[in-house]
Amino acid sequence: MKIWMFFLCCLIVSGAGAQRGVYTVQQAHSHNDYEQQRPFRLAYEHGFGSIEADVFLRGDALPVAHNAGDIAPGRDLKTLYLDPLKACIRANNGSVYPDRTRKLILLIDCKTAGVPTLNGIIRVLRAYPEITGNKTVRIVITGNQPNKDSLYNYPAFIWFDGDLTHTYTRKNLARVALFSANFKNYSGWNGSGELDHTSKTALENAIRVAEKAGKPIRFWGAPDNKDAWEMFRKMGVGYINTDKIAELAAFLR
């Protein structure tokens, strides 16, 4: 009986480790997606679980760009993301993807002052009940944010990107969808060869903090190649950050 129990425990541990390594395109994040040739569409067609758009507040408009100097007519949050997202939800009878188990995060990076920009985003989103009332979509705010102790005051359809260095109260943590962290704060690894022990420990500690909070984690500013993707997969990172949509999708499949 003791031998049988030993092997059973080994199987359970082995199974848990294997499950952690199972990844699909739902764990892929399209970083600076608006810089792709087909914003939203390319990542969506590959089934990504997270798509990122940087926005500026200009009057009542929310242009999408990485820098203020790159703002161009016709490239705004509504045109590039909200209208196509609404069309997908309608085409799929209320689900963001045809497979109703798949979900999507729209990560909106506020490049201008947090509170006014967020208020502008909320104002625009109220015209999209198909999105704000949809359980397969999460609108997550990153970049410039309001005070981290005030997150619970915002509408239920707004979620937030977490900060690993902040101690959240329970009601504010409940509004955090994921944690994002700058890879370079934990490692100088360039994606070639083996990850050094110090970096591995630092990254694992960050992942553990996020897991303890019950949230997935994403590292930005990280190497973007197969070696890095495999390392993140083995470590159990919640979302793999990429600018290489088709390549990461092929890797995960």
Short mmCIF file of the C-alpha atoms (twelve columns), coordinates in Angstrom:
data_MODEL
# 
_entry.id   MODEL 
# 
loop_
_atom_site.group_PDB 
_atom_site.id 
_atom_site.type_symbol 
_atom_site.label_atom_id 
_atom_site.label_alt_id 
_atom_site.label_comp_id 
_atom_site.label_asym_id 
_atom_site.label_seq_id 
_atom_site.Cartn_x 
_atom_site.Cartn_y 
_atom_site.Cartn_z 
_atom_site.pdbx_PDB_model_num 
ATOM 1   C CA . MET A 1   0.000   0.000  0.000   1 
ATOM 2   C CA . LYS A 2   2.824   2.429  0.847   1 
ATOM 3   C CA . ILE A 3   4.510   1.757  -2.490  1 
ATOM 4   C CA . TRP A 4   1.211   2.291  -4.339  1 
ATOM 5   C CA . MET A 5   0.635   5.597  -2.528  1 
ATOM 6   C CA . PHE A 6   4.177   6.714  -3.374  1 
ATOM 7   C CA . PHE A 7   3.618   6.145  -7.095  1 
ATOM 8   C CA . LEU A 8   0.216   7.843  -6.915  1 
ATOM 9   C CA . CYS A 9   1.801   10.941 -5.404  1 
ATOM 10  C CA . CYS A 10  4.472   10.914 -8.098  1 
ATOM 11  C CA . LEU A 11  1.801   10.786 -10.778 1 
ATOM 12  C CA . ILE A 12  -0.103  13.686 -9.223  1 
ATOM 13  C CA . VAL A 13  3.047   15.829 -9.002  1 
ATOM 14  C CA . SER A 14  4.061   14.868 -12.530 1 
ATOM 15  C CA . GLY A 15  0.603   15.682 -13.854 1 
ATOM 16  C CA . ALA A 16  0.563   19.075 -12.143 1 
ATOM 17  C CA . GLY A 17  3.922   19.961 -13.689 1 
ATOM 18  C CA . ALA A 18  2.843   18.844 -17.129 1 
ATOM 19  C CA . GLN A 19  -0.388  20.803 -16.900 1 
ATOM 20  C CA . ARG A 20  1.554   23.983 -16.120 1 
ATOM 21  C CA . GLY A 21  3.442   23.527 -19.387 1 
ATOM 22  C CA . VAL A 22  0.329   23.227 -21.582 1 
ATOM 23  C CA . TYR A 23  0.017   26.444 -23.574 1 
ATOM 24  C CA . THR A 24  -2.216  27.649 -26.402 1 
ATOM 25  C CA . VAL A 25  -2.522  30.947 -28.264 1 
ATOM 26  C CA . GLN A 26  -4.864  32.018 -25.465 1 
ATOM 27  C CA . GLN A 27  -1.670  32.639 -23.461 1 
ATOM 28  C CA . ALA A 28  -0.278  34.948 -26.177 1 
ATOM 29  C CA . HIS A 29  -0.217  38.748 -25.865 1 
ATOM 30  C CA . SER A 30  0.109   41.013 -28.903 1 
ATOM 31  C CA . HIS A 31  2.389   43.793 -27.672 1 
ATOM 32  C CA . ASN A 32  1.926   47.229 -29.324 1 
ATOM 33  C CA . ASP A 33  -0.587  45.552 -31.598 1 
ATOM 34  C CA . TYR A 34  -1.427  48.790 -33.434 1 
ATOM 35  C CA . GLU A 35  2.027   48.639 -35.065 1 
ATOM 36  C CA . GLN A 36  1.080   45.438 -36.889 1 
ATOM 37  C CA . GLN A 37  0.070   45.702 -40.560 1 
ATOM 38  C CA . ARG A 38  -3.418  44.599 -39.554 1 
ATOM 39  C CA . PRO A 39  -4.108  45.855 -36.029 1 
ATOM 40  C CA . PHE A 40  -6.496  43.663 -34.021 1 
ATOM 41  C CA . ARG A 41  -7.268  41.402 -36.990 1 
ATOM 42  C CA . LEU A 42  -3.968  39.523 -37.173 1 
ATOM 43  C CA . ALA A 43  -3.825  38.675 -33.461 1 
ATOM 44  C CA . TYR A 44  -7.535  37.889 -33.392 1 
ATOM 45  C CA . GLU A 45  -7.314  35.544 -36.384 1 
ATOM 46  C CA . HIS A 46  -4.543  33.666 -34.582 1 
ATOM 47  C CA . GLY A 47  -6.733  33.365 -31.476 1 
ATOM 48  C CA . PHE A 48  -4.606  35.473 -29.117 1 
ATOM 49  C CA . GLY A 49  -5.849  35.865 -25.572 1 
ATOM 50  C CA . SER A 50  -4.602  39.433 -25.131 1 
ATOM 51  C CA . ILE A 51  -4.156  42.447 -27.427 1 
ATOM 52  C CA . GLU A 52  -2.582  45.780 -26.487 1 
ATOM 53  C CA . ALA A 53  -3.411  49.300 -27.679 1 
ATOM 54  C CA . ASP A 54  -1.715  52.524 -26.512 1 
ATOM 55  C CA . VAL A 55  -4.018  55.547 -26.352 1 
ATOM 56  C CA . PHE A 56  -3.728  59.294 -25.913 1 
ATOM 57  C CA . LEU A 57  -6.527  61.608 -24.821 1 
ATOM 58  C CA . ARG A 58  -7.024  64.409 -27.353 1 
ATOM 59  C CA . GLY A 59  -10.230 66.287 -26.580 1 
ATOM 60  C CA . ASP A 60  -12.942 63.619 -26.782 1 
ATOM 61  C CA . ALA A 61  -10.857 61.416 -29.088 1 
ATOM 62  C CA . LEU A 62  -8.606  58.483 -28.164 1 
ATOM 63  C CA . PRO A 63  -5.982  58.176 -30.908 1 
ATOM 64  C CA . VAL A 64  -3.849  55.031 -30.864 1 
ATOM 65  C CA . ALA A 65  -0.061  55.408 -31.164 1 
ATOM 66  C CA . HIS A 66  3.165   54.689 -29.318 1 
ATOM 67  C CA . ASN A 67  4.328   58.303 -29.337 1 
ATOM 68  C CA . ALA A 68  2.381   61.544 -29.627 1 
ATOM 69  C CA . GLY A 69  4.247   62.336 -32.843 1 
ATOM 70  C CA . ASP A 70  2.881   59.147 -34.439 1 
ATOM 71  C CA . ILE A 71  -0.792  60.092 -34.035 1 
ATOM 72  C CA . ALA A 72  -2.559  59.864 -37.389 1 
ATOM 73  C CA . PRO A 73  -6.146  60.496 -38.552 1 
ATOM 74  C CA . GLY A 74  -8.431  57.475 -38.527 1 
ATOM 75  C CA . ARG A 75  -6.258  55.508 -36.104 1 
ATOM 76  C CA . ASP A 76  -8.187  55.618 -32.861 1 
ATOM 77  C CA . LEU A 77  -9.487  53.182 -30.263 1 
ATOM 78  C CA . LYS A 78  -12.967 52.999 -31.765 1 
ATOM 79  C CA . THR A 79  -11.884 52.431 -35.359 1 
ATOM 80  C CA . LEU A 80  -9.003  50.004 -34.774 1 
ATOM 81  C CA . TYR A 81  -10.352 48.033 -31.816 1 
ATOM 82  C CA . LEU A 82  -13.823 48.680 -30.443 1 
ATOM 83  C CA . ASP A 83  -15.727 48.562 -33.752 1 
ATOM 84  C CA . PRO A 84  -14.004 45.345 -34.958 1 
ATOM 85  C CA . LEU A 85  -14.458 43.802 -31.505 1 
ATOM 86  C CA . LYS A 86  -18.162 44.605 -31.534 1 
ATOM 87  C CA . ALA A 87  -18.482 43.115 -35.022 1 
ATOM 88  C CA . CYS A 88  -16.826 39.861 -33.866 1 
ATOM 89  C CA . ILE A 89  -19.134 39.584 -30.866 1 
ATOM 90  C CA . ARG A 90  -22.192 40.066 -33.053 1 
ATOM 91  C CA . ALA A 91  -20.917 37.559 -35.641 1 
ATOM 92  C CA . ASN A 92  -20.339 34.969 -32.904 1 
ATOM 93  C CA . ASN A 93  -23.739 35.410 -31.250 1 
ATOM 94  C CA . GLY A 94  -22.441 37.168 -28.167 1 
ATOM 95  C CA . SER A 95  -19.016 35.544 -27.788 1 
ATOM 96  C CA . VAL A 96  -15.722 37.170 -28.768 1 
ATOM 97  C CA . TYR A 97  -14.527 33.957 -30.464 1 
ATOM 98  C CA . PRO A 98  -16.610 31.272 -32.199 1 
ATOM 99  C CA . ASP A 99  -15.360 28.884 -29.500 1 
ATOM 100 C CA . ARG A 100 -17.199 30.278 -26.480 1 
ATOM 101 C CA . THR A 101 -14.541 29.000 -24.069 1 
ATOM 102 C CA . ARG A 102 -11.992 31.424 -25.539 1 
ATOM 103 C CA . LYS A 103 -11.609 34.870 -24.031 1 
ATOM 104 C CA . LEU A 104 -9.860  38.115 -24.926 1 
ATOM 105 C CA . ILE A 105 -8.207  40.888 -22.945 1 
ATOM 106 C CA . LEU A 106 -8.021  44.311 -24.574 1 
ATOM 107 C CA . LEU A 107 -5.145  45.905 -22.674 1 
ATOM 108 C CA . ILE A 108 -5.391  49.680 -23.043 1 
ATOM 109 C CA . ASP A 109 -2.182  51.541 -22.192 1 
ATOM 110 C CA . CYS A 110 -2.942  55.110 -21.131 1 
ATOM 111 C CA . LYS A 111 -0.186  57.378 -22.431 1 
ATOM 112 C CA . THR A 112 -1.680  60.604 -21.088 1 
ATOM 113 C CA . ALA A 113 -2.762  61.447 -17.528 1 
ATOM 114 C CA . GLY A 114 -4.398  58.425 -15.938 1 
ATOM 115 C CA . VAL A 115 -7.707  59.678 -14.530 1 
ATOM 116 C CA . PRO A 116 -8.776  61.931 -17.448 1 
ATOM 117 C CA . THR A 117 -7.727  59.291 -20.003 1 
ATOM 118 C CA . LEU A 118 -9.555  56.530 -18.153 1 
ATOM 119 C CA . ASN A 119 -12.663 58.713 -17.874 1 
ATOM 120 C CA . GLY A 120 -12.469 59.254 -21.633 1 
ATOM 121 C CA . ILE A 121 -12.175 55.497 -22.225 1 
ATOM 122 C CA . ILE A 122 -15.179 54.823 -19.980 1 
ATOM 123 C CA . ARG A 123 -17.197 57.482 -21.795 1 
ATOM 124 C CA . VAL A 124 -16.466 55.860 -25.170 1 
ATOM 125 C CA . LEU A 125 -17.080 52.333 -23.882 1 
ATOM 126 C CA . ARG A 126 -20.564 53.175 -22.635 1 
ATOM 127 C CA . ALA A 127 -21.601 53.274 -26.304 1 
ATOM 128 C CA . TYR A 128 -20.512 49.607 -26.640 1 
ATOM 129 C CA . PRO A 129 -22.772 47.515 -24.362 1 
ATOM 130 C CA . GLU A 130 -21.933 44.424 -26.448 1 
ATOM 131 C CA . ILE A 131 -18.378 44.781 -25.143 1 
ATOM 132 C CA . THR A 132 -18.891 46.095 -21.610 1 
ATOM 133 C CA . GLY A 133 -21.513 43.469 -20.800 1 
ATOM 134 C CA . ASN A 134 -19.621 40.575 -22.359 1 
ATOM 135 C CA . LYS A 135 -18.150 37.879 -20.128 1 
ATOM 136 C CA . THR A 136 -15.670 36.742 -22.798 1 
ATOM 137 C CA . VAL A 137 -13.988 40.173 -22.994 1 
ATOM 138 C CA . ARG A 138 -12.055 42.148 -20.394 1 
ATOM 139 C CA . ILE A 139 -11.030 45.766 -20.799 1 
ATOM 140 C CA . VAL A 140 -7.836  46.163 -18.769 1 
ATOM 141 C CA . ILE A 141 -6.158  49.499 -18.066 1 
ATOM 142 C CA . THR A 142 -2.373  49.756 -17.900 1 
ATOM 143 C CA . GLY A 143 0.194   52.551 -18.211 1 
ATOM 144 C CA . ASN A 144 -0.945  55.689 -16.406 1 
ATOM 145 C CA . GLN A 145 -3.603  54.584 -13.920 1 
ATOM 146 C CA . PRO A 146 -5.647  56.149 -11.154 1 
ATOM 147 C CA . ASN A 147 -4.587  55.712 -7.541  1 
ATOM 148 C CA . LYS A 148 -4.132  51.971 -6.935  1 
ATOM 149 C CA . ASP A 149 -6.272  52.197 -3.808  1 
ATOM 150 C CA . SER A 150 -9.244  53.533 -5.783  1 
ATOM 151 C CA . LEU A 151 -9.674  50.800 -8.406  1 
ATOM 152 C CA . TYR A 152 -12.880 49.467 -6.859  1 
ATOM 153 C CA . ASN A 153 -14.569 52.824 -7.516  1 
ATOM 154 C CA . TYR A 154 -14.602 52.306 -11.292 1 
ATOM 155 C CA . PRO A 155 -17.330 50.588 -13.344 1 
ATOM 156 C CA . ALA A 156 -17.370 46.790 -13.180 1 
ATOM 157 C CA . PHE A 157 -16.458 46.518 -16.870 1 
ATOM 158 C CA . ILE A 158 -13.071 48.142 -16.183 1 
ATOM 159 C CA . TRP A 159 -10.170 46.009 -14.936 1 
ATOM 160 C CA . PHE A 160 -6.582  46.955 -14.179 1 
ATOM 161 C CA . ASP A 161 -3.034  45.783 -14.796 1 
ATOM 162 C CA . GLY A 162 -1.358  45.085 -11.475 1 
ATOM 163 C CA . ASP A 163 1.909   46.293 -9.979  1 
ATOM 164 C CA . LEU A 164 3.910   43.604 -8.159  1 
ATOM 165 C CA . THR A 165 5.459   46.202 -5.853  1 
ATOM 166 C CA . HIS A 166 2.104   47.447 -4.552  1 
ATOM 167 C CA . THR A 167 0.199   45.908 -1.653  1 
ATOM 168 C CA . TYR A 168 -3.439  45.826 -2.742  1 
ATOM 169 C CA . THR A 169 -6.408  45.677 -0.431  1 
ATOM 170 C CA . ARG A 170 -8.777  42.797 -1.152  1 
ATOM 171 C CA . LYS A 171 -11.397 44.951 -2.895  1 
ATOM 172 C CA . ASN A 172 -8.784  46.592 -5.139  1 
ATOM 173 C CA . LEU A 173 -7.009  43.321 -5.920  1 
ATOM 174 C CA . ALA A 174 -10.381 41.967 -7.054  1 
ATOM 175 C CA . ARG A 175 -10.240 44.504 -9.900  1 
ATOM 176 C CA . VAL A 176 -6.758  43.445 -11.061 1 
ATOM 177 C CA . ALA A 177 -6.867  41.140 -14.107 1 
ATOM 178 C CA . LEU A 178 -3.156  40.368 -14.376 1 
ATOM 179 C CA . PHE A 179 0.274   41.635 -13.394 1 
ATOM 180 C CA . SER A 180 2.715   43.082 -15.914 1 
ATOM 181 C CA . ALA A 181 6.396   43.598 -15.125 1 
ATOM 182 C CA . ASN A 182 9.475   44.905 -16.904 1 
ATOM 183 C CA . PHE A 183 11.671  41.887 -17.657 1 
ATOM 184 C CA . LYS A 184 14.797  44.043 -17.412 1 
ATOM 185 C CA . ASN A 185 14.069  44.657 -13.725 1 
ATOM 186 C CA . TYR A 186 14.669  40.948 -13.148 1 
ATOM 187 C CA . SER A 187 17.185  39.903 -15.769 1 
ATOM 188 C CA . GLY A 188 19.667  41.086 -18.381 1 
ATOM 189 C CA . TRP A 189 19.305  37.848 -20.371 1 
ATOM 190 C CA . ASN A 190 19.238  38.489 -24.137 1 
ATOM 191 C CA . GLY A 191 17.376  35.322 -25.131 1 
ATOM 192 C CA . SER A 192 20.483  33.394 -26.201 1 
ATOM 193 C CA . GLY A 193 21.847  30.416 -24.297 1 
ATOM 194 C CA . GLU A 194 20.856  29.415 -20.784 1 
ATOM 195 C CA . LEU A 195 19.145  31.716 -18.328 1 
ATOM 196 C CA . ASP A 196 21.485  32.413 -15.402 1 
ATOM 197 C CA . HIS A 197 20.554  31.240 -11.911 1 
ATOM 198 C CA . THR A 198 20.111  34.745 -10.451 1 
ATOM 199 C CA . SER A 199 17.707  35.748 -13.227 1 
ATOM 200 C CA . LYS A 200 15.797  32.498 -12.943 1 
ATOM 201 C CA . THR A 201 15.328  32.957 -9.211  1 
ATOM 202 C CA . ALA A 202 14.210  36.579 -9.578  1 
ATOM 203 C CA . LEU A 203 11.697  35.709 -12.296 1 
ATOM 204 C CA . GLU A 204 10.361  32.731 -10.355 1 
ATOM 205 C CA . ASN A 205 9.863   34.913 -7.285  1 
ATOM 206 C CA . ALA A 206 7.880   37.438 -9.342  1 
ATOM 207 C CA . ILE A 207 5.742   34.658 -10.814 1 
ATOM 208 C CA . ARG A 208 5.151   33.299 -7.313  1 
ATOM 209 C CA . VAL A 209 3.912   36.689 -6.080  1 
ATOM 210 C CA . ALA A 210 1.418   36.849 -8.936  1 
ATOM 211 C CA . GLU A 211 0.300   33.264 -8.377  1 
ATOM 212 C CA . LYS A 212 -0.203  33.917 -4.675  1 
ATOM 213 C CA . ALA A 213 -2.519  36.776 -5.649  1 
ATOM 214 C CA . GLY A 214 -4.347  34.431 -8.018  1 
ATOM 215 C CA . LYS A 215 -3.386  36.390 -11.140 1 
ATOM 216 C CA . PRO A 216 -1.453  35.608 -14.338 1 
ATOM 217 C CA . ILE A 217 1.726   37.537 -15.099 1 
ATOM 218 C CA . ARG A 218 3.241   39.022 -18.257 1 
ATOM 219 C CA . PHE A 219 6.799   40.277 -18.727 1 
ATOM 220 C CA . TRP A 220 7.326   43.107 -21.211 1 
ATOM 221 C CA . GLY A 221 10.671  44.247 -22.568 1 
ATOM 222 C CA . ALA A 222 11.755  40.600 -22.737 1 
ATOM 223 C CA . PRO A 223 13.591  38.749 -25.508 1 
ATOM 224 C CA . ASP A 224 11.130  37.787 -28.227 1 
ATOM 225 C CA . ASN A 225 12.315  34.498 -29.694 1 
ATOM 226 C CA . LYS A 226 11.723  30.755 -29.403 1 
ATOM 227 C CA . ASP A 227 14.237  30.287 -26.589 1 
ATOM 228 C CA . ALA A 228 12.539  32.982 -24.526 1 
ATOM 229 C CA . TRP A 229 9.042   31.672 -25.299 1 
ATOM 230 C CA . GLU A 230 10.060  28.187 -24.229 1 
ATOM 231 C CA . MET A 231 11.623  29.538 -21.041 1 
ATOM 232 C CA . PHE A 232 8.433   31.462 -20.195 1 
ATOM 233 C CA . ARG A 233 6.313   28.400 -20.942 1 
ATOM 234 C CA . LYS A 234 8.383   26.225 -18.621 1 
ATOM 235 C CA . MET A 235 8.249   28.840 -15.868 1 
ATOM 236 C CA . GLY A 236 4.476   29.150 -16.083 1 
ATOM 237 C CA . VAL A 237 4.158   32.762 -17.218 1 
ATOM 238 C CA . GLY A 238 0.501   33.678 -17.705 1 
ATOM 239 C CA . TYR A 239 0.858   35.574 -20.997 1 
ATOM 240 C CA . ILE A 240 3.801   35.467 -23.392 1 
ATOM 241 C CA . ASN A 241 4.518   38.944 -24.740 1 
ATOM 242 C CA . THR A 242 5.349   39.237 -28.453 1 
ATOM 243 C CA . ASP A 243 5.596   41.473 -31.494 1 
ATOM 244 C CA . LYS A 244 5.854   38.338 -33.678 1 
ATOM 245 C CA . ILE A 245 2.254   37.218 -33.865 1 
ATOM 246 C CA . ALA A 246 2.432   34.519 -36.538 1 
ATOM 247 C CA . GLU A 247 5.707   33.089 -35.221 1 
ATOM 248 C CA . LEU A 248 4.523   32.785 -31.616 1 
ATOM 249 C CA . ALA A 249 1.209   31.313 -32.759 1 
ATOM 250 C CA . ALA A 250 3.061   28.643 -34.742 1 
ATOM 251 C CA . PHE A 251 5.329   27.932 -31.778 1 
ATOM 252 C CA . LEU A 252 2.407   27.498 -29.372 1 
ATOM 253 C CA . ARG A 253 0.555   25.237 -31.787 1 
# 
